[in-house]
């Protein structure tokens, strides 16, 4: 028996030492092309492939706010060749869904916390509201609807928190992240709540009017747009973050290598410049630091889901 255990250890060690020489590394993205998670994946992809000396393939597997991809990667062989890139929905879904299909602490190993963005509340230019309080007043008089980046995303929960605090009724219409901004641009909804990247170009072009950002501080990408907290609220610091996970059981030295290479990729000057242009912020971190942050986020969003009464459609 002892010899068999030693054999398994040696096999695992050899496998870790060979990684990633054997085949391409697949990054399964839990959201569709054009989403913030997808943009981050495609910014990191060429840098990661270069430093690993191996092809890196991106596979978009949208569905149920990342749950479909999570369940796929959870079942993957834990050898470092299949990774999961998702959003803050990873921390929200276990509370939002009756069965998200994964345990956020036991089914995956946190690899790295990726770039994050405030959520941005915008309106179609025809909407007369110029700030959040005017929008709330309008919602008391007229029937309004808002597009979000999907049920269970923080773009959804941020508006639900505002609704709960003010008693207003605005109809939620979930879209994919890339389509939510377009819904407001096209007049299908009066309001959109998205992460920054899909909406900032529309704001700059005058197709949408920015009402508020949900972070504690203003975003450098839209410095003239006030925060929710500046407009009569408190304790808002809602971010859409991205992150990379590996299936539970992935050797720690592979996790450490991935963390190191992804830190290097995201710190590249051209990547940093593009992130800033999109309204994304990122600071280097270790797998352990991300794990500690993740625990606090799961608790935070469990409270938000409970207080708002939000449920998956």
PyMOL commands that set and color helices and strands:
alter all, ss='L'
color gray80, all
select helices_A, chain A and resi 2-18+36-52+64-74+89-96+132-141+154-166+177-185+196-204+220-222+229-231+252-267+269-278+287-308
alter helices_A, ss='H'
color red, helices_A
select strands_A, chain A and resi 25-29+56-60+82-87+108-124+144-148+170-174+191-195+208-213+239-247
alter strands_A, ss='S'
color yellow, strands_A
deselect
rebuild
show_as cartoon
